[in-house]
Amino acid sequence: MFRYLPFQETLFTNDSGEYSTFGIKVLDSENNEVLSVSDVSPDKDFVCALCSDCNENLLEPVHLADVIEDYL
């Protein structure tokens, strides 16, 4: 079983400068990080809802990129 957690980060691009965004960390049953996806969205509520859906549906980490793409 895996847990999906949002995390906040500050990133920088030459075009936009510094900006705050949220990513998703995936932890295994022993709380080891097995995957991290950076810069999913600047919308905290969106990323939290996505993590909640992943947790409720027992998503396997291999499918996370597809789920993010479908949500966006």
Secondary structure, DSSP 8 states (H G I E B T S, - for coil): --EEEEEEEEEEETTTEEEEEEEEEEE-TTS-EEEEEEEEES-HHHHHHHHHHHHHTT--GGGHHHHHHHH-
